[in-house]
Amino acid sequence: MNTESQTQSKSLKDIPFSILDLATVTEGSDIRTALQNSLDIAKLADEVGYNRFWLAEHHNMPGIASSATSVVIGHIAGGTKRIRVGSGGVMLPNHAPLVIAEQFGTLESLFPGRIDLGLGRAPGSDQLTSRALRRGPGSDGQDFPQRLEELQNYFHPTSSSSMQVHAYPGRDLDIPIWLLGSSGFSAELAGRKGLPFSFASHFAPDYLLPALDIYRSSFRPSEVLDKPYAMVALNAFVADTDEEAHYLSTSHKKQFLNMIRGRFGLMQPPVKELDWNMQEKAIVQNQLSYSVIGSKDSVREQLERFLAQTGADEFMMTTPIYDHQARLHSIKLLGELMNK
């Protein structure tokens, strides 16, 4: 599929920008501060004009404070006015579909017209943590299509449904469901069901273009969408100069480097040089290849290339920067590109 030819008339001003947040806990800080920082970022994103603010479910990771995702969504939605708030995503195999329907039905009742439900099929954790979450031996994501159908039926029971249990709140509420993925499985499922699709290219870049092709070629119009809608996730580090932006990005690169080495901890301050070997450097640079780094002008050019390459309908930006004020500044600079 020639996505570039499809986007010749599309420019950055046509593309909504959104934010993916993990409520990152930085070295020298704590979880309470991380959650307050997330609210600060969401408020700025709301004012500047970003479309969505999503939070991701991860477990047993000391540097991530968004494990109770629906609770944090309520915290963010309650402190903002306009921006959509949702999950990017809830890992459905970790939960009973009824519980998710009730949680997001409650959120939608509290903040009508502002809640998104993004779903993933990965555990968001290691095997020991998965068992602690009470996931059964068969909960490996293979039954994700059945769980998804069950969840959809809680919101809008079909005439053929034999369900005698109902979600209150949740039933008859129009909560947008997104499928998230880093492979072709969710792309194909999202296409068949006519749902919007978001690809995690910010950490899994290699399969992005094939997954987008699978999604678009398998798409069937539904009551939700009449044509495909694909969101692409990017890491974004924007500063007043290219040099400063690259410096700020080293905190995130160091996180990935530590993951390669089997270490998980809090985000650390940026450094002038990373202590890595050639193999580690190649792995990190490949995994983070869908990143925009630089001044506002440099990032504009990079985003235009990504748009031409992917034909994205929306960009989801994650901004893993150690210093809170630098992160706010990055989000503000990035937001200035939306309307220019």
Steps between C-alpha positions, in 0.01 A plus 500: 500500500642838403417702809706796385279558196196495729630785714614754241211731593543441874718732709584526870220750555257225396636255760382503863776465758445300818710398801578160650611516864633243746500723810878460498676492837839667478809448713477720811121527475202284601170363374290784640712751310482290183120501511490875559745552214269300273214731590718805429583361158136417426390850596757653263399258224136596557582871468727464197253289301616139510226251415551221757694417813544127550652297783648151477463195723831351619572301814795430728697791355622754758534775240136488386213624719205433264437133588150578636420654165129575539565673834765726346269574205246634751773712662595650162147546367394671822778756466447584132216649300499403133762241412400136456651271763543127469709187513787424271426246604321274741642149465174309464637150582575631852136584570148367488326685214209582734733685738644709215150578371396618846817705556483678166124531523556684827764724343277579203211580735722740695665657194255453211642510149863507617599139572687261267555129561817376334557125535812287476543124522847490661528451878693823560716307745724199554374144560520516879304825504246352260435220747468755779232671291311167518521439127422134432731266310306559178506879524773554241306735278379235257142546622524877449238506219249322724574734792460798269162378376386441857607852597320653202184311592507649850484846345252414225335157536413349163166340422675162481675544834401258776676702769302523822760715677511870412744782565357780715639754431612415150199371314384716207796739533696592187860462611746487207696174500846498343718200436870545574777284369862444405436221248246396241258319734319805636537681167304230319242472779448878510453502124246215501299661778517850352672651803771768523853365535811633675846353442775511765776611266662700781656175625422243226579669168583204277146383429328839473459525123392135450250534786352815347463321168329206673264733684402699192467201269287302748279794600125455485270801558308487827264709707815652652701586187432514129871501414825406679639727769860431601696670776880470511696535826827694503756603759536879496780713643469865402718781636628841397799341323576166340789449740283548808230265368752222437637553850150470652437179303787318673286431809263290291781332310659410831171344614499272195866423548430392858210284383734321259726436798209371708477803727178682578489814707418869511571737214844652539632846405635553148872450434747639249607153387341157539714211618404236246671262263437490124245219521303670778507830313365336184216331692395818682518717189290250305237464773468877529524575128148643500607804699504868414788686662606861453389859482148584387611546139694174498211308652258646247709352218522163676125488560429584138717205393320267743165623370599434139636159594207377709190689386410535869167654593630607842832515686525375858806655664679369803743747655723311748711792625655500848458866591135597546538857376696384196223252425232767525704721268538214253125439496433871449747525209358184342149636536596812306548280193137388498359816348788609277 
